[in-house]
Amino acid sequence: MSNSEQEPITFVDNRKIDPETGEIREPAAADAAAGPDAGNGAEAAAAAPADTASVELAERTADLQRLTAEYANYRRRVERDRKTAIDTAKAAVVTELLGVLDDLDRARAHGDLDAGPLKSVADKLAAALQKQGLEEFGSAGEPFDPTLHEAVQHEGSGHDPVIGIVMRKGYRFGDRVLRHALVGVTDGVADLVGDERKPAEQAGADQPEASDADAGANKH
């Protein structure tokens, strides 16, 4: 091959001092001498840290959100456990006082709480326990509920049972049943009325009509 067909040789002057003038070359001039590829490399090098920072920011944000959710769940669990512990302690104390309430009910039934200082004490005690969440249940006429009432006697056919007599009140504290009510069960009022009507209706059906009786009397 001839020398004219050889590729031209290109020299890049990277010297920081101009050999002709002796002055220091500017960085822009050095970058221009480096060629257009140098600018693309600088932009790529600057974009890489930006992308890495965005990924790290997204990861840190996700970690923070996860920690926030876990802390919120922890606070709810602690609050629920604390409330359960408080309610259990209150229920235990109130259960010990149910015997006192029974004594006060018996005294009230005998008329001992109609007036006097004992009536004031009984009323204050009942109001304080109700304020804490104690509720009594079991009164005559209420529908019989086996989950709340304990039947010790039963009268009637057993259809539509209601409470006929209360031997001991029941109490609950919130959703917790502290003591079932001891009751006597009877049939509902509607069934009793129906049973009372049946004999009367049957007696009326057995008697002859007035016109037939008069006709028989005229024949004699």
C-alpha positions as CSV (number, residue, x, y, z in Angstrom):
1,M,0.0,0.0,0.0
2,S,1.1,3.5,-0.7
3,N,1.6,6.2,2.0
4,S,-1.4,8.2,0.5
5,E,-3.8,5.4,1.3
6,Q,-2.8,5.3,5.0
7,E,-5.2,6.8,7.6
8,P,-4.2,10.3,8.7
9,I,-2.7,10.5,12.1
10,T,-4.5,12.9,14.5
11,F,-2.8,14.4,17.5
12,V,-4.6,15.9,20.5
13,D,-2.8,18.6,22.4
14,N,-3.7,18.0,26.1
15,R,-1.1,20.4,27.4
16,K,-2.4,22.9,29.9
17,I,0.1,25.6,28.8
18,D,0.0,26.9,25.3
19,P,3.5,26.4,23.9
20,E,3.3,29.3,21.6
21,T,2.0,32.0,24.0
22,G,2.9,30.4,27.3
23,E,-0.5,31.1,28.7
24,I,-2.6,28.6,30.7
25,R,-5.3,27.1,28.6
26,E,-9.0,27.4,29.9
27,P,-10.8,24.1,30.8
28,A,-13.4,24.8,28.1
29,A,-10.7,24.9,25.5
30,A,-9.3,21.6,26.8
31,D,-12.8,20.1,26.6
32,A,-13.3,21.4,23.1
33,A,-10.0,19.9,22.1
34,A,-11.0,16.6,23.6
35,G,-13.8,16.3,21.1
36,P,-17.6,16.0,21.3
37,D,-17.5,12.6,23.0
38,A,-16.2,14.2,26.1
39,G,-19.4,16.1,26.7
40,N,-21.6,13.0,26.4
41,G,-19.5,11.2,28.9
42,A,-19.8,14.1,31.4
43,E,-23.6,14.1,31.1
44,A,-23.8,10.4,31.6
45,A,-21.6,10.6,34.6
46,A,-23.8,13.3,36.1
47,A,-27.0,11.4,35.3
48,A,-25.9,8.2,37.1
49,P,-25.7,9.7,40.6
50,A,-29.1,11.3,40.1
51,D,-30.7,8.0,39.2
52,T,-29.0,6.4,42.2
53,A,-30.3,9.1,44.5
54,S,-33.9,8.6,43.2
55,V,-33.8,4.9,43.9
56,E,-32.4,5.4,47.4
57,L,-35.1,8.1,48.1
58,A,-37.8,5.7,47.0
59,E,-36.4,2.9,49.2
60,R,-36.1,5.2,52.3
61,T,-39.7,6.4,51.7
62,A,-41.0,2.9,51.6
63,D,-39.1,2.0,54.7
64,L,-40.6,5.0,56.5
65,Q,-44.1,4.2,55.4
66,R,-43.7,0.6,56.6
67,L,-42.3,1.7,60.0
68,T,-45.2,4.2,60.4
69,A,-47.8,1.5,59.7
70,E,-46.1,-0.9,62.1
71,Y,-46.0,1.7,64.8
72,A,-49.7,2.5,64.3
73,N,-50.6,-1.2,64.6
74,Y,-48.5,-1.5,67.7
75,R,-50.3,1.5,69.3
76,R,-53.7,0.1,68.5
77,R,-52.7,-3.3,69.9
78,V,-51.3,-1.8,73.1
79,E,-54.4,0.3,73.6
80,R,-56.7,-2.7,73.0
81,D,-54.7,-4.8,75.6
82,R,-54.8,-1.9,78.1
83,K,-58.5,-1.5,77.8
84,T,-59.0,-5.3,78.1
85,A,-56.9,-5.3,81.3
86,I,-58.9,-2.4,82.8
87,D,-62.2,-4.0,82.0
88,T,-61.1,-7.3,83.4
89,A,-60.1,-5.6,86.7
90,K,-63.3,-3.6,86.9
91,A,-65.4,-6.7,86.3
92,A,-63.6,-8.6,89.0
93,V,-64.2,-5.8,91.6
94,V,-67.9,-5.5,90.5
95,T,-68.4,-9.3,90.7
96,E,-67.4,-9.1,94.4
97,L,-70.1,-6.5,95.0
98,L,-73.0,-8.5,93.6
99,G,-73.7,-10.1,97.0
100,V,-74.0,-6.6,98.5
101,L,-76.5,-5.6,95.7
102,D,-78.5,-8.8,96.5
103,D,-78.7,-7.8,100.2
104,L,-79.8,-4.3,99.2
105,D,-82.5,-5.7,97.0
106,R,-83.8,-7.9,99.8
107,A,-83.8,-4.9,102.1
108,R,-85.6,-2.9,99.5
109,A,-88.2,-5.6,99.2
110,H,-88.9,-5.5,102.9
111,G,-89.2,-1.7,102.9
112,D,-86.0,-1.0,104.7
113,L,-84.7,1.3,101.9
114,D,-87.8,3.5,101.6
115,A,-86.1,6.3,103.6
116,G,-83.1,7.0,105.8
117,P,-79.3,7.0,105.4
118,L,-79.2,3.4,104.1
119,K,-81.3,4.4,101.1
120,S,-78.9,7.1,100.2
121,V,-75.9,4.8,100.4
122,A,-77.7,2.2,98.3
123,D,-78.6,4.7,95.7
124,K,-75.1,6.1,95.5
125,L,-73.6,2.6,95.2
126,A,-76.0,1.6,92.4
127,A,-75.3,4.9,90.5
128,A,-71.5,4.4,90.8
129,L,-71.6,0.9,89.5
130,Q,-73.9,1.8,86.6
131,K,-71.5,4.6,85.7
132,Q,-68.7,2.1,85.5
133,G,-70.8,0.0,83.0
134,L,-72.8,-2.5,85.2
135,E,-76.2,-3.3,83.9
136,E,-78.9,-5.5,85.6
137,F,-81.3,-7.6,83.6
138,G,-84.1,-10.1,84.3
139,S,-87.6,-8.7,85.1
140,A,-91.0,-10.1,84.9
141,G,-92.5,-10.0,81.4
142,E,-89.2,-10.1,79.5
143,P,-88.8,-12.8,76.8
144,F,-86.8,-15.8,78.1
145,D,-83.3,-15.9,76.8
146,P,-81.3,-19.0,77.8
147,T,-78.0,-17.2,77.2
148,L,-79.0,-14.7,79.9
149,H,-81.5,-16.4,82.1
150,E,-81.4,-19.7,84.1
151,A,-84.9,-21.2,84.4
152,V,-85.4,-23.1,87.7
153,Q,-89.1,-23.7,87.2
154,H,-91.5,-23.7,84.2
155,E,-95.3,-23.4,83.9
156,G,-97.3,-23.7,80.7
157,S,-96.8,-25.4,77.4
158,G,-93.4,-23.8,76.7
159,H,-94.6,-21.8,73.7
160,D,-93.3,-18.2,73.6
161,P,-91.8,-18.4,77.1
162,V,-91.5,-15.2,79.2
163,I,-90.2,-14.5,82.7
164,G,-92.9,-15.0,85.2
165,I,-90.9,-14.5,88.4
166,V,-87.4,-13.3,89.2
167,M,-85.6,-15.1,92.0
168,R,-82.2,-13.4,91.5
169,K,-81.3,-10.6,89.1
170,G,-78.6,-11.0,86.5
171,Y,-75.8,-8.6,85.8
172,R,-73.5,-7.9,82.9
173,F,-70.5,-5.6,82.5
174,G,-70.4,-4.3,78.9
175,D,-70.5,-7.4,76.7
176,R,-69.5,-9.7,79.5
177,V,-72.2,-11.6,81.5
178,L,-71.2,-11.6,85.2
179,R,-74.1,-13.6,86.5
180,H,-77.2,-15.2,84.9
181,A,-80.6,-14.4,86.3
182,L,-82.5,-17.1,88.1
183,V,-86.1,-17.0,86.9
184,G,-89.3,-18.9,86.7
185,V,-90.7,-19.2,83.1
186,T,-94.3,-19.1,82.0
187,D,-96.2,-18.8,78.7
188,G,-96.7,-15.4,77.0
189,V,-99.7,-13.3,77.6
190,A,-101.1,-13.9,74.2
191,D,-101.0,-17.7,74.8
192,L,-102.7,-17.3,78.2
193,V,-105.4,-15.2,76.7
194,G,-105.9,-17.8,74.0
195,D,-106.1,-20.6,76.5
196,E,-108.7,-18.7,78.5
197,R,-110.8,-18.1,75.5
198,K,-110.9,-21.7,74.4
199,P,-113.0,-23.0,77.2
200,A,-115.5,-20.2,76.9
201,E,-115.8,-20.7,73.1
202,Q,-116.1,-24.4,73.7
203,A,-118.9,-23.9,76.2
204,G,-120.7,-21.6,73.8
205,A,-120.5,-24.2,71.0
206,D,-122.0,-26.9,73.3
207,Q,-125.1,-24.8,74.2
208,P,-128.0,-24.8,71.8
209,E,-128.9,-21.5,70.0
210,A,-131.7,-19.4,71.5
211,S,-134.1,-20.0,68.6
212,D,-133.8,-23.8,69.0
213,A,-134.3,-23.6,72.8
214,D,-137.5,-21.5,72.3
215,A,-138.8,-23.8,69.7
216,G,-138.4,-26.8,72.1
217,A,-140.1,-24.9,74.9
218,N,-143.2,-24.1,72.7
219,K,-143.6,-27.7,71.8
220,H,-144.1,-28.6,75.4
